[in-house]
Amino acid sequence: MSFDLIIKGGTVVGGGRAAVRDVLVRGGRIAAVRRPAAGATAARVIDARGLLVLPGVIDAHAHFRLKLGPGRYTSDDFTSGSAAAVCGGTTTFIDYTGQGPGESPLKGLLARVKEAEGRCYADFSFHCMLTGWEKIKDPAGQMAAAVRAGAPTFKMFTAYGARGLMAGDAALSAALKAAARLGALICVHAENGPVIDLLAETYAGRGISSLPLSRPPFTETEPVGRVAALAAAAGAPVYFVHLSAGGSAGIIAAARKAGLKVLGETCPQYLALDESRFRGRDGYLYSCCPPIRTREDNAALWRALKNGSLKVLATDNCTFTRAQKGVWGGDVRRLPMGLPGAQTLLAAAYTYGVKAGKISLGKLVEVLCENPARIMGLAAKGFIKPGFDADFAILDPRACVKADWRKLRHNTDFSPWQGRKLYGFPKYTVLRGEVVAEAGELTAKRTFGGRFLRRCLPRII
């Protein structure tokens, strides 16, 4: 019997298990996963003996071509960002719509799909921004329209009032109730905006040290607890993005133990970087919000991933160049917040998680592939099973690469992982049966096979 692709003799990881298997692919889908055997032929055969075969990584939180103002964008567009993603083993990413406060989420979704189509190496989808709730005409109806269009997840903020993004408790409560009726999911950026604004004024003029001073851990843990309570009252699930503080993980663990449908995500920068990064000459380059915190927070977040309190590991990729970061002029209130991370997601997680003994290989696949697929409604992604999309990250667990921004695909001139020895960069990245990247290089530049994915309703786990 003939196939399009056979991945022979690799250690296939999924469902908490790892076993040597052949994976047979036809028509972009997995046709069979079986014990190694002779007899089948294929247009291409990958000898995966000694290699790990993982599902393609799903980055549930990315920002490419994020609009900053008139004619101003982050430095990674959909092409450079998705190139970095596939070269790092990510085959699907979920970005965000960009419509203004009070504008239609569906209109924002259609506009972003148009921006991305024909420009992506990876498959993609979008969370809908849900800002200016009080200004949206029939907001619940607008949410329903977006769900029908394949975008069942919505983002709200408890910060950035000056930009019109911050939602009050009444808006959050109403949105959570609407989401519960629809089977949709509200994703929340949990930072106490008014307190941060006050502290930013108080500590202005202290350089990069103003960042952790103006965003101490309680500015995250307070809204996590408050919004979790609002969700409980609404009978709705809630998903917290980019959690940085060990205390936030503790609140989520307690909420889940009490039976609440509370989900949390963290990012590699909060697991493996700490506030000592701010002390160097280039400390401002490590700015993100929430900020990177202490080693104790790092350790607490690893424990939360290991024990299942936190369900997803994503990037919050938001790329700037040195020149863009440099506009801050010593005033943290003007400092662009965000880090490049699409290409290093799998490698950083494998190096500082699996290699360091903090999580198992099975848990890595769970938080990078399986849980994002379930929670975000990606029906054919995240698992190496017959009938699923033939998306894979195939890596040599012994291979080490010294991180260097010059060799990464991001459109920037620095990396937060610069000079670090990282394991887990893929030898092959496969999207729907096609090898799209090999050894950190695109196999077919300007060939954009990424598709927009309409998602089904989230599965709350």
C-alpha positions in Angstrom: 0.0 0.0 0.0 1.3 3.5 -0.9 1.3 6.6 1.2 2.4 10.2 0.8 4.7 10.2 3.8 6.0 7.6 6.3 7.7 8.6 9.5 9.6 5.4 10.4 10.7 4.1 13.8 10.4 7.3 15.8 9.3 7.5 19.4 5.8 8.8 19.1 4.6 10.8 22.1 1.0 11.4 23.1 -1.7 10.6 25.6 0.9 10.3 28.3 2.7 7.5 26.5 5.7 7.1 24.3 6.3 4.2 21.9 8.3 3.4 18.8 5.9 3.5 15.9 5.6 4.1 12.2 3.3 7.0 11.3 1.6 6.7 7.8 0.2 9.8 6.1 -2.1 10.1 3.2 -4.0 13.2 1.9 -2.7 15.4 4.7 -4.2 13.2 7.4 -2.7 10.5 9.6 -3.8 7.2 8.0 -2.3 4.8 10.6 0.0 4.6 13.6 1.5 1.2 13.9 4.4 -0.9 15.1 7.3 -0.7 12.8 6.8 -3.0 9.8 7.9 -3.5 6.2 5.6 -3.5 3.2 4.3 0.1 2.9 5.8 2.6 0.4 5.6 6.4 0.3 6.6 9.3 -1.8 8.8 10.4 1.1 10.1 8.4 4.0 11.6 10.1 7.1 13.9 7.8 9.1 13.0 8.8 12.7 15.0 6.2 14.6 16.4 7.8 17.7 14.1 10.9 17.2 11.0 12.0 19.1 7.8 12.5 17.1 5.5 15.0 18.7 2.3 16.5 17.4 2.7 19.9 15.8 2.8 22.5 18.6 -0.2 24.8 19.0 0.7 28.3 20.1 -2.6 29.4 21.7 -1.4 33.0 22.2 0.5 34.9 19.6 0.6 38.5 18.2 1.8 39.1 14.7 1.4 42.4 12.9 -0.1 43.9 16.0 -1.2 47.5 15.3 0.4 50.0 17.7 -1.0 53.2 16.1 -1.4 54.8 12.7 1.0 53.0 10.4 2.9 51.4 13.3 3.1 47.6 13.9 5.1 45.1 15.8 8.1 43.9 13.8 6.9 40.4 13.0 4.2 40.2 10.4 2.3 37.0 9.5 5.0 35.9 7.2 8.0 36.3 9.4 6.1 35.2 12.5 4.7 32.1 11.0 8.2 31.3 9.5 9.7 31.5 13.0 6.8 29.3 14.3 7.2 26.4 11.9 11.0 26.5 12.2 10.4 26.0 15.9 7.9 23.2 15.6 4.7 25.2 15.8 2.2 24.2 13.1 -0.8 26.2 14.4 -1.1 29.6 16.1 -4.0 31.6 17.4 -3.6 35.4 17.1 -6.1 38.1 18.0 -8.5 40.4 16.1 -7.6 44.1 16.2 -10.9 46.1 15.9 -11.3 49.1 18.1 -13.3 49.3 21.3 -17.0 49.0 20.6 -16.6 47.6 17.1 -18.0 44.3 15.8 -15.9 41.2 16.8 -17.1 39.5 13.5 -15.9 42.5 11.5 -12.6 42.4 13.3 -12.3 38.6 12.6 -13.0 38.9 8.9 -10.4 41.7 8.6 -7.7 39.8 10.3 -8.4 36.6 8.3 -7.9 38.8 5.2 -4.6 40.1 6.5 -3.3 36.7 7.2 -4.5 34.6 4.3 -1.9 33.8 1.7 0.9 35.0 4.0 1.3 32.2 6.6 3.5 29.0 6.7 1.5 27.7 9.6 -2.3 27.1 10.1 -3.9 29.9 12.1 -7.0 31.1 13.8 -8.0 34.2 15.9 -9.4 35.0 19.3 -11.9 37.9 19.1 -11.1 41.0 21.1 -14.2 42.0 23.1 -13.5 45.6 24.2 -15.9 48.5 24.8 -18.7 46.1 25.8 -21.1 49.0 26.6 -20.6 50.5 23.1 -21.2 47.3 21.1 -24.6 47.0 19.6 -26.1 43.7 20.8 -22.8 42.4 22.2 -24.2 38.9 22.9 -25.5 38.7 19.4 -22.1 39.8 18.1 -20.5 37.0 20.1 -22.9 34.5 18.6 -22.0 35.6 15.1 -18.3 35.2 15.8 -18.9 31.7 17.2 -20.8 30.7 14.1 -17.8 32.0 12.0 -15.5 29.7 13.8 -14.1 31.9 16.6 -15.5 30.8 19.9 -13.0 32.5 22.2 -13.0 36.2 23.2 -10.4 38.3 25.0 -11.1 40.9 27.6 -8.8 43.1 29.8 -8.8 44.4 33.3 -6.1 47.0 32.4 -5.3 49.6 29.7 -8.2 52.0 30.5 -6.6 54.8 28.6 -6.7 52.8 25.4 -10.3 51.9 25.9 -9.6 48.2 26.5 -10.3 47.8 30.2 -13.6 46.1 31.1 -15.3 46.8 34.4 -16.9 44.1 36.5 -20.4 44.6 35.0 -19.1 44.1 31.5 -17.0 41.1 32.5 -20.0 39.6 34.2 -22.3 40.2 31.2 -19.8 38.7 28.8 -19.2 35.7 31.0 -23.0 35.0 31.1 -23.3 35.4 27.4 -20.3 33.0 26.9 -21.9 30.4 29.2 -25.1 30.5 27.1 -23.1 30.1 23.8 -20.6 27.5 25.0 -17.9 30.1 24.3 -14.9 31.0 26.4 -13.7 34.3 27.8 -9.9 34.8 27.9 -8.8 37.4 30.4 -5.6 39.6 30.6 -5.6 39.9 34.3 -3.7 43.0 35.6 -5.2 45.7 37.8 -4.9 48.6 35.4 -5.7 51.5 37.8 -3.2 50.4 40.4 -0.6 49.9 37.7 -1.2 53.4 36.4 -0.8 54.8 39.8 2.4 52.9 40.6 3.8 53.7 37.1 3.5 57.4 38.0 4.9 56.9 41.5 8.0 55.1 40.2 8.5 57.0 37.0 12.2 58.0 36.4 13.7 54.8 37.9 14.5 53.3 34.6 13.7 49.6 33.9 13.3 49.0 37.7 10.0 50.9 37.3 8.6 47.9 35.5 8.5 45.3 38.3 7.8 48.1 40.8 4.7 49.2 38.9 3.5 45.7 38.3 4.1 43.8 41.5 2.5 40.3 41.8 -0.7 41.5 43.6 -1.6 43.5 40.5 -2.1 40.1 38.7 -3.3 37.9 41.6 -6.1 40.4 42.6 -7.9 40.4 39.2 -7.4 36.6 38.8 -9.3 36.1 42.1 -11.9 38.7 41.3 -12.6 37.5 37.7 -12.7 33.8 38.8 -15.4 34.8 41.3 -17.3 36.6 38.6 -17.1 33.5 36.4 -18.3 31.3 39.2 -21.3 33.6 39.7 -22.1 33.5 36.0 -21.7 29.8 35.8 -19.1 30.2 33.1 -15.6 29.0 32.4 -12.8 31.5 32.2 -9.2 31.3 30.8 -6.4 33.5 32.1 -3.7 34.3 29.6 0.1 34.7 30.3 0.2 34.2 34.0 3.5 35.2 35.6 3.0 34.9 39.4 3.1 31.8 41.5 0.2 33.3 43.5 -2.0 33.3 40.4 -1.4 29.6 39.9 -2.3 29.0 43.5 -5.6 30.8 43.1 -6.4 28.8 40.1 -5.5 25.5 41.8 -7.8 26.4 44.7 -10.6 27.4 42.3 -10.3 24.2 40.4 -10.3 22.2 43.6 -13.6 23.9 44.5 -15.1 22.7 41.2 -14.8 26.0 39.3 -14.1 26.0 35.5 -11.0 28.1 35.7 -8.1 27.6 33.2 -4.7 29.2 33.1 -1.8 29.6 30.7 1.8 30.6 31.2 4.8 31.3 28.9 8.4 30.3 28.7 9.7 33.7 29.8 7.8 33.3 33.1 9.3 29.8 33.6 12.9 30.2 32.8 13.8 34.0 33.0 13.8 36.0 36.1 14.0 39.6 37.2 17.8 39.5 37.3 17.6 40.1 33.5 16.6 43.7 34.2 20.0 44.4 35.8 22.0 44.3 32.6 22.7 47.1 30.2 20.1 45.7 27.9 17.6 45.0 30.6 14.9 47.1 28.9 14.8 44.5 26.1 13.2 42.0 28.5 10.2 44.2 29.0 6.8 42.4 28.8 3.6 42.6 30.7 3.1 41.1 33.1 6.9 41.3 33.8 9.2 38.4 34.3 9.4 37.7 38.1 11.4 35.8 40.6 13.0 32.3 40.6 10.4 31.4 43.2 7.6 32.3 40.7 9.4 30.3 38.0 9.4 27.2 40.3 5.8 27.7 41.3 4.6 27.9 37.7 6.5 24.7 36.8 4.8 22.9 39.6 1.5 24.2 38.4 2.1 22.9 34.9 3.3 19.5 36.3 0.2 19.0 38.6 -2.3 20.3 36.0 -3.3 23.5 37.7 -2.1 25.4 34.6 -3.2 23.7 31.4 -1.5 25.5 28.5 2.0 26.8 27.6 2.0 29.5 24.9 4.2 32.4 23.8 2.4 35.7 24.0 4.8 36.4 21.1 5.0 40.2 20.5 8.1 41.1 18.6 10.0 44.4 18.6 13.4 45.5 17.3 16.0 47.2 19.5 15.1 50.5 17.8 11.4 50.1 18.6 12.3 49.3 22.3 14.7 52.2 22.3 12.0 54.8 22.0 11.3 54.5 25.7 14.1 56.9 26.7 14.2 55.7 30.2 10.5 56.1 30.9 8.9 52.7 31.3 5.5 54.2 30.5 6.7 54.5 26.9 8.4 51.1 26.7 7.0 48.6 24.2 6.0 45.5 26.0 6.6 42.1 24.4 9.2 39.4 23.5 9.8 37.2 20.4 9.1 33.6 21.3 7.5 31.8 18.4 10.6 29.9 17.3 11.8 29.1 20.8 8.6 27.9 22.4 9.2 24.1 22.0 13.0 24.4 22.6 12.7 26.5 25.7 10.0 24.2 27.1 12.0 21.1 26.3 15.3 22.5 27.7 14.0 24.0 30.9 11.2 21.6 31.5 11.9 18.1 30.3 15.7 18.2 30.3 15.7 19.9 33.7 13.4 17.3 35.1 10.6 19.7 35.9 8.0 18.1 33.7 7.7 14.8 31.7 7.8 14.5 28.0 4.2 13.5 28.1 3.3 16.6 30.1 5.1 18.7 27.6 3.0 17.4 24.8 -0.1 17.8 26.9 0.4 21.6 27.6 1.8 22.4 24.1 -0.4 20.3 21.9 -3.3 18.3 23.4 -4.7 20.8 25.9 -4.6 23.8 23.5 -6.4 21.7 20.9 -9.2 20.7 23.3 -9.6 24.0 25.0 -9.5 26.1 21.9 -11.7 23.9 19.8 -9.2 22.7 17.2 -10.9 19.4 16.3 -8.2 17.9 14.0 -5.1 19.1 15.8 -2.9 18.2 18.8 -2.8 14.4 18.6 -1.1 11.7 16.6 -4.1 9.6 15.8 -5.7 8.3 12.6 -7.9 10.9 11.1 -6.1 13.9 12.6 -4.1 16.4 10.6 -0.6 15.1 9.9 1.2 17.8 11.9 4.5 16.9 13.6 7.5 18.3 15.3 10.3 15.7 15.0 13.3 16.4 17.1 16.6 14.9 18.1 16.7 14.9 21.9 20.5 14.9 21.9 20.9 17.9 19.6 21.8 21.2 21.2 21.8 24.7 19.5 23.1 27.9 20.8 20.4 30.5 20.5 21.3 33.3 18.2 18.9 35.9 16.9 20.8 36.0 13.6 19.7 32.4 12.9 16.1 32.8 14.0 13.3 33.8 11.6 11.9 36.6 13.7 12.2 40.1 12.2 14.2 41.5 15.1 17.8 41.9 16.2 17.7 40.3 19.6 16.5 37.3 21.4 15.7 36.9 25.2 17.4 33.4 24.8 20.6 34.8 23.2 23.6 32.6 23.8 21.7 29.9 25.7 22.1 26.3 24.8 18.7 25.0 23.9 17.6 21.4 23.1 14.4 20.6 21.3 14.6 22.6 18.1 12.9 20.3 15.5 14.8 18.5 12.8 11.6 18.4 10.8 8.3 20.3 11.0 5.4 18.7 9.1 2.2 20.5 8.3 -0.6 18.3 6.9 1.9 15.8 5.6 4.3 18.4 4.0 7.7 19.0 5.4 7.6 22.8 5.8 10.9 23.3 7.8 14.0 21.2 8.2 16.9 21.9 10.6 15.7 25.5 11.2 15.2 26.4 7.5 12.1 26.7 5.5 11.8 24.1 2.8 9.9 26.2 0.4 10.1 30.0 0.9 7.1 32.0 -0.3 5.0 28.9 -0.4 2.3 29.7 2.1 0.4 26.5 3.0 -1.2 27.9 6.2 -4.9 27.8 6.3 -7.5 29.7 8.5 -9.1 27.2 10.9 -12.7 27.5 11.9 -12.9 26.2 15.4 -15.6 24.3 17.2 -16.7 25.0 20.8 -14.1 24.8 23.5 -13.8 21.7 25.6 -13.3 22.7 29.2 -11.0 20.3 31.0 
